[in-house]
Amino acid sequence: MPGSLGHLTRRFFDVLFSTPLDAAERAAVEGWLDGGQAWVFFSQPDPDQRHGFHAALVAIAGGGKLDVVRAALLHDVGKRHARLGVFGRAFASMAIRLGLPLTRRWRLYRDHGETAAWELEGLGCEGVIVDFARHHHGGRPLDIPAVTWDLLQLADQPPKTGATPGAE
């Protein structure tokens, strides 16, 4: 954490202009997740829900099974604990990149993958969900096949403006 400057820039605008999921999108998410997972997903801010939903669509378009779709949906749930808005996230990301001292909330944001992994593990999520949350900003863990890892990494990229997953 954090990603490249290009990733961060695209993610900043993705968060800034994000819209809440509509009823059909919410229903789709509810169909992919069980009760505890759905509660965690919907407790995220709207931009993180939108990002997770887009990631799930990319995973589906790439042939991902349900556990991979869930991994795409849930990988960032740890960010909500930092309670940062779009500008707080931008400042935290820059501080992390520059190696500056971090506030408690910025550390929570930086460590969101580990936080999500512990939370998802506590919910009894499959290994790929927990491991992708924990490692999505790092290297592939040995228990996630390379093809699955590559699909999840692709899914984690901010969408191109106006792009529909699977049509890129």
C-alpha positions in Angstrom: 0.0 0.0 0.0 -0.3 2.4 -1.8 -0.3 1.7 -5.5 1.4 3.5 -8.3 0.8 7.2 -8.7 -1.4 6.4 -11.7 -3.4 4.0 -9.7 -3.8 6.5 -6.9 -4.9 9.3 -9.2 -7.5 7.1 -10.9 -8.7 5.8 -7.5 -8.9 9.4 -6.2 -11.3 10.4 -9.1 -13.1 7.1 -8.8 -13.8 7.9 -5.1 -14.6 11.5 -5.7 -17.2 10.9 -8.4 -18.6 7.6 -7.1 -22.3 7.0 -6.9 -24.2 4.6 -4.5 -25.1 1.2 -5.8 -28.6 1.1 -7.2 -31.3 -1.4 -6.2 -30.3 -4.0 -8.9 -26.6 -3.7 -8.0 -27.4 -4.1 -4.3 -29.5 -7.2 -5.0 -26.7 -8.7 -7.1 -24.2 -8.2 -4.2 -26.7 -9.7 -1.8 -26.9 -12.8 -4.1 -23.1 -13.2 -4.1 -22.5 -12.8 -0.3 -23.9 -14.5 2.8 -25.4 -12.5 5.6 -22.2 -11.6 7.6 -20.3 -10.9 4.4 -23.1 -8.7 3.1 -23.2 -6.7 6.4 -19.5 -6.0 6.2 -19.7 -5.1 2.5 -22.6 -2.7 3.0 -21.0 -1.1 6.1 -18.4 0.4 3.7 -18.7 3.9 2.3 -20.4 4.2 -1.1 -17.1 4.6 -3.1 -15.7 1.3 -1.6 -19.0 -0.5 -2.4 -18.8 0.8 -6.0 -15.2 -0.3 -6.3 -15.9 -3.7 -4.9 -18.9 -4.1 -7.2 -16.9 -3.2 -10.2 -14.1 -5.6 -9.1 -16.8 -8.4 -8.8 -18.0 -7.7 -12.4 -14.4 -7.9 -13.7 -14.0 -11.2 -11.8 -17.2 -12.6 -13.3 -16.2 -11.4 -16.8 -12.9 -13.2 -16.3 -14.6 -16.5 -15.4 -14.0 -16.2 -11.6 -15.9 -18.6 -9.4 -18.0 -17.4 -6.5 -15.1 -17.4 -4.0 -13.1 -15.2 -6.4 -16.1 -12.8 -6.9 -16.4 -12.6 -3.1 -12.7 -11.9 -2.8 -13.1 -9.0 -5.3 -16.0 -7.6 -3.4 -14.5 -7.8 0.0 -10.8 -7.1 -0.3 -11.0 -3.4 0.9 -13.5 -3.8 3.8 -10.7 -2.9 6.2 -10.6 0.7 4.9 -13.8 1.6 6.6 -12.2 1.4 10.0 -10.0 4.4 9.2 -13.0 6.6 8.6 -11.3 8.8 6.0 -12.9 10.8 3.3 -11.6 11.3 -0.2 -9.1 13.9 0.8 -8.0 12.1 4.0 -7.3 9.1 1.8 -5.3 11.2 -0.6 -3.2 12.7 2.2 -2.7 9.3 3.8 -1.6 7.7 0.5 0.9 10.5 -0.1 2.3 10.3 3.4 2.7 6.5 3.1 4.5 6.9 -0.3 6.8 9.6 1.1 7.5 7.7 4.3 6.2 10.5 6.5 4.9 9.9 10.1 1.4 8.5 10.1 -1.5 9.3 12.3 -3.4 6.4 13.9 -6.2 6.6 11.2 -3.6 6.8 8.4 -2.0 3.6 9.8 -5.4 2.0 9.9 -5.8 3.0 6.2 -2.3 1.7 5.3 -3.0 -1.6 7.1 -6.5 -2.1 5.7 -5.6 -5.4 4.0 -4.5 -7.1 7.2 -7.5 -5.6 9.1 -9.9 -7.0 6.4 -8.2 -10.4 6.4 -8.6 -10.8 10.2 -12.2 -9.7 9.9 -13.0 -11.9 7.0 -11.3 -14.9 8.6 -13.5 -14.3 11.7 -16.5 -14.5 9.4 -15.3 -17.9 8.1 -14.6 -16.8 4.6 -12.8 -19.0 2.2 -9.0 -18.8 2.0 -8.8 -16.9 -1.3 -11.0 -14.2 0.2 -8.8 -13.8 3.3 -5.5 -14.1 1.4 -6.5 -11.6 -1.3 -7.5 -9.1 1.3 -4.3 -9.6 3.2 -1.9 -9.5 0.1 -3.7 -7.5 -2.6 -1.0 -4.8 -2.4 1.8 -7.2 -2.3 3.0 -10.4 -3.9 0.9 -13.5 -4.7 0.6 -16.0 -1.8 1.5 -19.5 -2.9 -2.0 -20.8 -2.2 -3.7 -18.5 -4.8 -3.1 -19.8 -8.3 -1.4 -17.3 -10.6 -4.4 -17.1 -13.0 -6.7 -16.3 -10.1 -4.2 -13.8 -8.7 -3.9 -12.1 -12.1 -7.7 -11.8 -12.4 -8.1 -10.4 -8.9 -5.3 -7.9 -9.6 -7.0 -6.8 -12.8 -10.3 -6.5 -10.9 -8.7 -4.2 -8.3 -7.8 -1.6 -10.9 -10.0 1.5 -11.0 -12.4 1.3 -14.0 -11.7 3.3 -17.2 -14.2 6.1 -17.5 -17.4 4.7 -19.0 -15.9 1.2 -19.4 -18.0 -1.9 -18.9 -16.2 -4.9 -17.4 -15.6 -7.6 -20.0 -15.8 -5.1 -22.9 -12.3 -3.6 -22.4 
